[in-house]
Amino acid sequence: MKWIILPFVKGVLRRREGFFPHFLFLKDPEDHPRIIKRMAITEKLFSEAKLPVETIDLEGNNVFEKIFFSIHLADWTAYYLANHYKVDPEQVALVERFKDLMQS
């Protein structure tokens, strides 16, 4: 597996050869103004670096519906991406390690 390093903002973005990152921003007009500003700046920097960015407005009539919408969207996105790249969508080493650390 070969890794390609893309410089951006602070630090580096690593990606596997044959995989191009795509960034999704989940926006809510009720977000704190600093969060809205931070997301706009990040989106601008990524776009200037020719990294694809998509913005999705959270759906829901209240905060709980928006939370479940974002969880649902993230779960299905991860599932279909894992299938596309032929990896097991259930096992993620970093998540498993996080769970282990939470138990201790």
Secondary structure, 3 states (H helix, E strand, C coil): CCEEEEECCCCEEEEECCCCCCEEEEECCCCCHHHHHHHHHHHHHHHHCCCCEEEEECCCCCHHHHHHHHHHHHHHHHHHHHHHCCCCCCCCHHHHHHHHHHHC
